Amino acid sequence: MLEINSIREKRLKNEWSQCYLAKISGVPQSTISQIESGLRPYPRFESMKKLAEALEIQLEDIFLPSHKDMN
């Protein structure tokens, strides 16, 4: 299970709109919306990598949510 909340939480913490995140990440806003709302349960790895880089979060925090609890 992906930890999609990590994406939404970090975006909101940065006070970024989905449109702004789309602009800096290169991932379409519609894709970001679908990922955040759970309508795209299996997003492309490349999209997730771009979002993680833009948000400055680790891919492990998205793909392995229990990973955060292990540190």
C-alpha positions, -999 to 999 in steps of 0.1 A, spaced: 0 0 0 14 34 -10 16 62 16 -1 88 -6 -7 110 24 30 117 24 26 135 -9 -5 155 0 8 164 35 42 176 22 25 196 -6 1 213 18 29 219 43 48 237 16 16 256 8 18 244 -28 -12 239 -51 -14 208 -72 -8 231 -102 24 244 -87 36 208 -79 28 198 -114 48 227 -128 79 219 -108 77 181 -110 67 177 -146 38 154 -135 4 165 -148 -19 181 -123 -47 156 -132 -23 128 -123 -14 144 -90 -51 148 -82 -58 111 -91 -29 99 -70 -39 120 -40 -76 110 -42 -68 73 -46 -82 71 -81 -49 60 -94 -38 32 -70 -9 21 -90 9 53 -103 39 50 -126 72 47 -107 86 76 -128 58 99 -117 63 90 -80 100 96 -84 94 130 -99 70 139 -71 93 127 -44 122 148 -58 101 179 -61 88 175 -26 122 165 -12 109 132 3 123 98 1 107 72 -22 109 47 7 85 69 26 60 66 -2 65 29 -12 73 15 22 52 34 48 64 11 76 99 21 68 94 54 87 85 35 118 117 15 116 140 46 120 
